[in-house]
Amino acid sequence: MKPVFDPVQYKITTKANWNTVAPEYHYNWANDKVGPFKSTTELVKVADIQPDDKVLDVACGTGVVSKEVSQLLGRKGILIGIDLSRTALDIAKRSIAFPNANFIEMDAENIGFNFKFDKITCQYGIMFFPHVDKVLRSIHKILNPNGKLVVAVHGLADDVPYFSIIMKPILKYIPDIRAEGTPTVHRFGNPVELKSEISKAGFLDITITKHEFVYEPGTFEEYWEDYMRTTANSIRGKIEGHGKDTMSNIKQEARKNALEYESNGKLSLPWTILIASGFN
Ligand SMILES: C[S@@+](CC[C@H](N)C(=O)[O-])C[C@H]1O[C@@H](n2cnc3c(N)ncnc32)[C@H](O)[C@@H]1O
């Protein structure tokens, strides 16, 4: 029987995981020239940042969105980034020179500010919030009238093979790897469901756009190594606990799944992203 999802334990694991992987995530991924992170420029464009805006970047991580936002703010503009991971926040702080920026350790499910924002951004964050309805409602309350929320999420499993090539065989050989109900990265990949979730929180004029990027992780071996070390960091111990044969079966099947994306020994993985925006 699958274990039951425990949101408190999940958050503890999420925080520990991001504290471990944040440096590598920052240097290998969080760059607006890299595959799915090309969404950063799109998201910031949709946010329509004005020089005097007060901006909150929720689950800011190592600051890829915050950095682009900060470059559009003027002397009166304010930028606050919040995240669960101290390590990620420290990297964001070091890499962003804007004087009115502040990076605070805060759970998005317990946002607390005694002033309001003009824009709130959240890139690849909402899928990690077990009580996303609560987060969106509290974001709605701390936005000024006509304030704007912009979020980016990953597409469905078949549209983001980077995750599914390896995750499908993991789930086949170890079906209870995750507790029933654990949030997945594809949780908001359906635009209709994403829109409905944002609308339920009270946002108006919601717009969703679909973007296709390509990620080139190198050879299959390079992709596998990187995935296991970073993306699968929080479940790698459990996979290894099933023994070498299981690991080898998973790898063989992932190898087969990857073939359709391989040319001259290198992988080229399509990556669908949704960007949603809504007004207060
Ligand atoms: C995929 S990263 C995205 C980071 C950044 N927005 C970016 O685009 O690079 C997900 C981030 O969500 C943060 N996170 C997960 N759950 C959170 C929560 N409940 N409250 C705040 N941050 C959270 C993690 O610590 C991690 O930094």
The ligand as a Gaussian input file, in Angstrom:
#p B3LYP/6-31G(d) Opt

LIG

0 1
 C       12.140000      24.982000      -9.325000
 S       12.621000      26.105000      -8.085000
 C       12.150000      27.645000      -8.854000
 C       12.989000      28.786000      -8.337000
 C       12.868000      30.085000      -9.148000
 N       11.531000      30.626000      -9.124000
 C       13.337000      29.854000     -10.554000
 O       12.580000      30.120000     -11.499000
 O       14.492000      29.414000     -10.716000
 C       11.384000      25.866000      -6.847000
 C       11.614000      26.725000      -5.591000
 O       10.417000      26.646000      -4.795000
 C       10.809000      26.745000      -3.442000
 N        9.687000      26.304000      -2.611000
 C        9.102000      25.096000      -2.573000
 N        8.094000      25.086000      -1.683000
 C        8.024000      26.334000      -1.162000
 C        7.185000      26.960000      -0.221000
 N        6.206000      26.291000       0.406000
 N        7.404000      28.268000       0.081000
 C        8.395000      28.959000      -0.511000
 N        9.227000      28.412000      -1.427000
 C        9.047000      27.131000      -1.753000
 C       12.049000      25.856000      -3.389000
 O       12.811000      26.103000      -2.233000
 C       12.747000      26.242000      -4.703000
 O       13.673000      27.269000      -4.500000

